[in-house]
Amino acid sequence: MNIDTLVRNNIKNMSSYSSARDDFKKLNDKKFIYLDANESPFENAINRYPDNKHTELTKVVSNIKNVNVNQIVFGNGTDEILDLIVRVFCNPNKDKIITLPPTYGMYDVIAKTNGVENIEIPLKSDFSIDKNEILKLSSSCIKILFLCSPNNPTGNSFDTNDLTDLIKGFNGVVVVDEAYIDFSSKQSLISLINDNNNLIITQTMSKAYGMAGIRLGMGFSNQKIINYLNKIKPPYNINVLTERKALEELNKIDEIKKNIDLVLNQRKLLLSCLEKLDFIEKIYKSDSNFLLVKVDNADLRYNQLLKNGIIVRDRSNQPLCQNCLRITIGTENENKSLIKILNQL
Ligand SMILES: *Cc1c(COP(=O)(O)O)cnc(C)c1O
């Protein structure tokens, strides 16, 4: 596939913002006097603009994820990267994306914000992908297919063959949102970016890595797509505090892995407790850090939990999710409180 033909002409023809620090490399053995960016000269650890190339972070993440440094883009949360992707490829009031509801709500918001039509191909009743229905659609205006695996709010991973068939068969860019991949029994598809020039993988520091507060999302793709995304990215989108904190936390990767195991154990435990409750009609198989459960009356159960100080997410208004609550796996104590209260209802 020729990726360039999918990119908007205005993006192809523009040049990116050249930052004050682009023209030279910082040399460790040389102390520069910075009079180039109208910053405050008074040192307080945050008076300088951040490194717009995110050099240190890129190095660390490329090691953890086993990709090249030129295969990474960072965003102010994954949400910013998803928005950049739509803006690189989709002409407003002309181009379209495909999403598979019930799924992450931001794809639709981002599409609508950018004047891009969102074609919805619902998942089948078992939350699997309706592959043939997607591949039937063919139009040069349909630029992007968003696949969320493991999917939010259903919690399941999609069949790997379905995903790879779509990456191969879809005539546009395929985004696989792997926000929950660290909780999954399935492997990340990140290594496929080397063989499929239309594939973008997104991941985030917000879930398994425990850093939702610093807003740091990651996109992985081939160098060509990454260059387009970087071209339109706000140069200083990752702030100094975020980069510093991320590096600090990523240094403790063993702790992160330990916490993932704790969540997975708690997921199993919570599942077995929920199975015993008669007002819970179904617990969907989860590959994520949450459980989607169908109850007798979602509104009633949501409000009962709320009165007892526990907030879950009512997903009833989503297709195929009538009377479904999405419950995030908490700490052992939090889950104990949840079970105690559920048993009293
Ligand atoms: C939570 C979540 C994200 C993460 O978004 P951030 O902006 O990185 O916090 C992305 N995709 C899905 C499906 C999510 O549930």
The ligand as an ORCA input file, in Angstrom:
! r2SCAN-3c Opt
* xyz 0 1
  C      -7.928      4.343     28.705
  C      -7.861      4.136     27.243
  C      -6.915      4.797     26.458
  C      -5.887      5.664     27.111
  O      -6.017      6.952     26.848
  P      -4.932      7.967     27.439
  O      -5.297      9.212     26.707
  O      -3.573      7.451     27.071
  O      -5.130      8.024     28.910
  C      -6.856      4.548     25.106
  N      -7.702      3.670     24.541
  C      -8.604      3.006     25.266
  C      -9.460      2.010     24.613
  C      -8.718      3.232     26.632
  O      -9.646      2.572     27.346
*
